[in-house]
């Protein structure tokens, strides 16, 4: 047996390569998830579901999340935003009790393990949805999840995030995606 076949599947591919690349979260439908065997989603907040820093109500996102839940998809918010901001949006989007966390420390594996335990689903049945390679995709891949990268909603992010976007563009181009983030 070769060394590469002895490694777990998530280590046989690049940890920065998303499994799916989509323009927007609205492209994630119950049918899309069923085709991939996914029963749950970990969702990033800023620039994935809601523009960074915004507190403006988003009826489209609220409806999208409600439709996924009605289809039996388990949702969990995994955000590096402040706990206060994450809780505000978890309440607005209908997340209950322990269905999410702010200040998650992505891509650290602990936050992902806690989320999986709360969801009571194995990693291969959960998608990690986010707009950043170095937090959302890396963390999801490290934990054996199906990673879904979506285009960032806004360019008004933190300075370190804007710097990371330059590196992300180079990595994405290597994988055949030429996004202008």
C-alpha positions as CSV (number, residue, x, y, z in Angstrom):
1,X,0.0,0.0,0.0
2,X,1.4,3.4,-0.9
3,X,1.8,6.2,1.6
4,X,-0.8,8.4,-0.1
5,X,-3.5,5.7,0.0
6,X,-2.9,5.2,3.7
7,X,-3.8,8.8,4.5
8,X,-7.4,9.8,5.2
9,X,-9.3,11.1,2.1
10,X,-9.3,14.7,3.4
11,X,-5.4,14.6,3.5
12,X,-5.1,13.3,-0.1
13,X,-6.1,16.6,-1.6
14,X,-5.1,20.2,-0.9
15,X,-6.4,21.5,2.3
16,X,-7.1,24.8,0.6
17,X,-9.1,23.4,-2.3
18,X,-12.9,23.7,-1.8
19,X,-15.1,20.8,-3.0
20,X,-17.6,23.3,-4.5
21,X,-17.3,26.9,-5.6
22,X,-20.5,28.9,-5.9
23,X,-21.5,32.5,-6.6
24,X,-23.9,32.7,-3.6
25,X,-25.4,30.8,-0.7
26,X,-28.8,30.8,-2.6
27,X,-27.2,28.3,-4.9
28,X,-27.1,25.8,-2.0
29,X,-30.5,24.1,-2.2
30,X,-31.9,20.9,-0.6
31,X,-31.4,19.2,-4.0
32,X,-27.7,20.3,-4.2
33,X,-27.1,19.0,-0.6
34,X,-28.9,15.7,-1.3
35,X,-26.8,15.1,-4.4
36,X,-23.7,15.3,-2.1
37,X,-25.1,13.3,0.8
38,X,-25.1,16.4,3.1
39,X,-27.6,16.6,6.0
40,X,-26.1,19.7,7.8
41,X,-24.3,22.9,7.1
42,X,-21.8,24.9,9.2
43,X,-22.3,28.5,8.0
44,X,-20.0,31.4,8.2
45,X,-21.6,34.8,8.9
46,X,-19.7,37.8,7.6
47,X,-19.5,38.1,3.8
48,X,-21.1,34.7,3.4
49,X,-24.6,35.2,4.6
50,X,-24.5,38.9,5.6
51,X,-22.2,41.7,4.4
52,X,-19.4,42.3,6.8
53,X,-20.5,44.8,9.5
54,X,-24.1,45.0,8.4
55,X,-27.1,44.8,10.7
56,X,-29.6,45.4,7.9
57,X,-32.3,42.7,7.8
58,X,-32.0,40.2,5.0
59,X,-35.3,38.6,4.3
60,X,-33.8,36.5,1.4
61,X,-31.3,34.9,3.8
62,X,-33.9,34.3,6.4
63,X,-36.2,32.6,3.9
64,X,-33.2,30.6,2.5
65,X,-32.3,29.3,6.0
66,X,-36.0,28.5,6.8
67,X,-36.4,26.5,3.6
68,X,-33.3,24.4,4.3
69,X,-34.6,23.7,7.8
70,X,-38.0,22.7,6.5
71,X,-36.2,20.2,4.2
72,X,-34.5,18.6,7.2
73,X,-31.1,20.3,6.9
74,X,-29.4,21.0,10.2
75,X,-27.8,24.5,10.3
76,X,-25.1,25.7,12.7
77,X,-23.5,29.2,12.5
78,X,-19.7,29.0,12.9
79,X,-18.4,32.6,12.9
80,X,-15.3,34.4,13.9
81,X,-17.4,37.5,14.4
82,X,-17.9,38.8,18.0
83,X,-20.2,36.7,20.1
84,X,-22.7,39.7,20.3
85,X,-22.8,40.0,16.5
86,X,-23.1,36.3,15.9
87,X,-26.0,36.1,18.5
88,X,-27.8,39.0,16.9
89,X,-27.8,37.2,13.5
90,X,-28.5,33.8,15.0
91,X,-31.7,35.3,16.6
92,X,-32.7,37.0,13.3
93,X,-32.1,33.9,11.2
94,X,-33.9,31.6,13.5
95,X,-31.0,29.7,15.0
96,X,-31.9,28.3,18.4
97,X,-29.9,27.9,21.6
98,X,-26.7,26.0,20.8
99,X,-27.0,26.2,17.0
100,X,-24.0,28.4,16.6
101,X,-21.1,30.3,18.1
102,X,-19.2,33.6,17.6
103,X,-15.5,34.0,18.1
104,X,-15.1,30.4,16.9
105,X,-11.4,30.7,16.2
106,X,-11.6,29.2,12.7
107,X,-9.7,27.3,11.3
108,X,-8.9,25.7,14.7
109,X,-10.4,22.2,14.7
110,X,-11.9,22.5,18.2
111,X,-14.8,24.7,17.0
112,X,-15.6,22.3,14.2
113,X,-15.6,19.3,16.5
114,X,-18.0,21.1,19.0
115,X,-20.3,22.0,16.1
116,X,-20.4,18.4,14.8
117,X,-21.2,17.1,18.3
118,X,-24.0,19.7,18.7
119,X,-25.4,18.7,15.2
120,X,-25.0,15.0,16.0
121,X,-23.8,14.3,12.4
122,X,-20.6,12.8,11.1
123,X,-18.2,15.2,9.3
124,X,-18.7,13.6,5.9
125,X,-22.5,14.5,6.1
126,X,-21.8,18.2,6.8
127,X,-20.8,21.0,4.5
128,X,-18.8,24.0,5.7
129,X,-19.9,27.1,3.8
130,X,-17.8,30.3,3.8
131,X,-16.1,33.0,1.8
132,X,-12.5,32.4,2.9
133,X,-10.0,29.8,2.1
134,X,-7.7,30.2,5.1
135,X,-10.5,29.9,7.7
136,X,-13.6,28.3,6.3
137,X,-12.2,25.9,3.6
138,X,-9.0,25.1,5.5
139,X,-11.0,24.3,8.8
140,X,-13.6,22.3,7.0
141,X,-11.1,20.2,5.0
142,X,-9.0,19.6,8.2
143,X,-12.1,18.1,9.7
144,X,-13.1,16.0,6.8
145,X,-16.1,18.1,5.7
146,X,-17.5,18.9,2.3
147,X,-16.3,22.5,1.8
148,X,-18.3,25.1,-0.2
149,X,-16.7,28.4,-1.0
150,X,-19.0,31.2,-1.9
151,X,-18.1,34.6,-3.4
152,X,-17.8,37.3,-0.7
153,X,-20.8,39.6,-0.5
154,X,-18.8,42.7,0.1
155,X,-15.2,44.0,-0.1
156,X,-15.4,46.0,3.1
157,X,-13.7,43.5,5.4
158,X,-10.9,43.8,7.9
159,X,-7.4,44.8,6.7
160,X,-6.0,41.3,7.3
161,X,-8.9,39.7,5.4
162,X,-8.2,42.1,2.4
163,X,-4.6,40.9,2.5
164,X,-5.6,37.3,2.6
165,X,-7.9,37.8,-0.4
166,X,-4.8,38.5,-2.6
167,X,-3.3,35.1,-1.6
168,X,-6.7,33.5,-2.0
169,X,-7.0,34.7,-5.6
170,X,-3.6,33.1,-6.4
171,X,-4.7,29.8,-4.8
172,X,-8.1,29.8,-6.5
173,X,-6.5,30.6,-9.9
174,X,-4.3,27.4,-9.4
175,X,-7.6,25.4,-9.1
176,X,-9.1,27.0,-12.2
177,X,-11.2,29.8,-10.5
178,X,-10.4,33.3,-11.4
179,X,-12.5,35.4,-9.0
180,X,-12.1,39.1,-8.5
181,X,-12.6,39.2,-4.7
